[in-house]
Amino acid sequence: ADMEMTCRSAARSKADSIQISLAVPLPGTRFYSILSQRGQLKNSDCRAYDGKIAILPRVGLSQEYLHNLRRKTLKMFLLNRLLSPNGFIRSCFILLRALKGQGIKMVFKKITALIIDELKNR
């Protein structure tokens, strides 16, 4: 319930962008050591941890549930931004600024990469 409340709050946020990531235990950190000692690491290869895949076992929460909650939150945030007049105008301004600074080719490469990544993770 707390995670869902946090996600709803993030989706209603007036921020320019949000990022929803799952905890990633990186080697050399206290977090990694604790999980390693408890035998809770699913994989010791940290390259497998991209912040989108659940690494830690959560009682009652499947990896599919966490993945879907993340996707649902991002979709809600984007819809709220685009359906809000101020949010839509602000998003257009940010896109234009990015186009000016990075060039249209680079921006479309990044957008394409995001779409491909999202389609792979379905």
Secondary structure, DSSP 8 states (H G I E B T S, - for coil): -HHHHHHHHHHT--SS----------TTSHHHHHHHHHT--S-S-GGG--SSS--S-BTTB-HHHHHHHHHHHHHHHHHHHHHSHHHHHHHHHHHHHHHHHH-HHHHHHHHHHHHHHHHHT-
